[in-house]
Amino acid sequence: MTHRNIVTMDGGSSEYWRQRKQGFRLIREAEWALSRLERAPMSTAAMTTTATSSPSKT
């Protein structure tokens, strides 16, 4: 039989709620950054870098 350490959380503690808020804030910021990245137009610098980074034929 496997012995497992089960950690209990006190849902009424201020530390629990502080960590929970911080975790959700990080998730929200990551989702916001992804949505900005998806909506951002591709810059001409990115297109130039992509076009010139392919191997040249000699």
N, C-alpha and C positions, 0 to 999 in steps of 0.2 A: 504494500500500500504506500502511496506517495504522501509524504508529509509536506504540506504547503503552509507558508506563512501568509495569512490573510490579514491585511492591514485594514483596520476600521477607520472611517473618517467621521469626524464630528461636524455635521452639517450646520451646526450653529456657531462654529468658531469663526472669528474674524480672519484668521489665517487661511482657512478653507475658501472663504469668499474672496479674499484678496487674490489668491492663486487662480481661482476660477475666472475672475474678471480679467486677470492678466492673460490667461490662456485664450479666452474668447477674443480679447483685443488683438492678440498676435494672429489668430486665424482670420479675423476681419481685415486686418492690414494686409495680409498675404493675398486674400481674395480681391481686395481693392487694387493692389499692385498688378495682379494678373489681369483684371479687367482693363486697367489703363494700358497695359502692354498689348492686349488684344485690339484695343481701339486706336492705338497710336499708328499714324501713317509711317510707312517705311521711309526712312530718310535716304537721300541720294548718296550719302557717305556709306551707308550700309550696302546699297546696291553696287557701288563702285568697288567696295572691298570684296563683295561676293564675286563680282565679275572678274576681278584681277587675281583672286586667290586660287583659281583653277590652274592645274598644271599646264605649262606651255609645251607645245610640240616643237621639237628641234630637229 
